[in-house]
């Protein structure tokens, strides 16, 4: 166990804080423009009359989602030889989620940072932590493919996919199909890709005083060994995949619950399983958690795919982000403080 604050402590340096504050400020500006465009009074009326019990159900669903994904994480770590109690590890997972959600572009590739948090707060080496985090993320792609595919197929069957959403549906289908294929190809040719990557990185490493070529090659070899250890226990990976699927269900359900909270704006579950994966593409925006972009994606998707008016769709998108993002930040922030104290 490290005696310092580790990766989470580094989250609070001045530069990162400034970037995060600016990211939230831009996201707030985008959201305010969206609300003003739709009609501020109408949106506020919708929010004021929302049923809080359904919003609470959405928050509970988010907590269950993170917990199940944390369990999948534990299984993968256990295969890698890292033994940690679930009670301890799930708090670390909440804290890592906070770090990922609050960092600009974290959703586009926060695995190295999360692995650093994990290695600091457990007995895992950085290589084992990174291998487990990447593996868990890849397992989460399977539910993404399944749910988005089921929702997409339902829309095609009902002939209710508007032409304006066809490019988005094609992009979602390409990501759902392409990422697993790229992952499989990357695993099959990982040694060759590693050698190519090493040739690119070696000239840079030689310019850095604290890194050596031998050290880099040793780290890459250890990382490959960690991936191979994880890949050997397929039964454990199937168990972890099951938890990933359950977690994804709870990840999507808050949208259904907040639709119920708005009153006359219930969204069919099949649509929920298409809209939520599609809206995650907004997470690629350079703002914390894709703030601003995700809300805009949700409004466009809900208005295009349901009879819900734009003010109701905007209220739903805001409440969904409260239940799925703001609530996760609060839980993760409390966990991050706890992890810092115990470190």
Buried (B, 14 or more C-beta within 10 A) or exposed (E): EEEEBBBBBBBEEEEBEEBBEBBBEBBEEBBEEBBEEBBEEBBEEBBEEBBEEBBBBBBBBBBBBBBBBBBBBBBBBBBBEBEBEBEBBBBBBBBBBBBBBBBBBBBEEBBEBBBBBBBBBBEBBBBBBBBBBBBBBBBBBBBBBBBBBBBBEBBEEEEEBBEEBEEBBEEBBEBBEEBBEEBEEEEEEBEEEBEEEBEEBEEEBEEEEEBEEEEBBEBBEBBBBBBEBBEEBEEBBEBBBBBBBBBBBBBBBBBBBBBBBBBEBBBBBBBBBBBBBBBBBBBBBEBBBBBBBBBBBBBBBBBBBBEBBBBBBBBBBBBBBBBBBBBBBEBBBBBBEBBBEEB
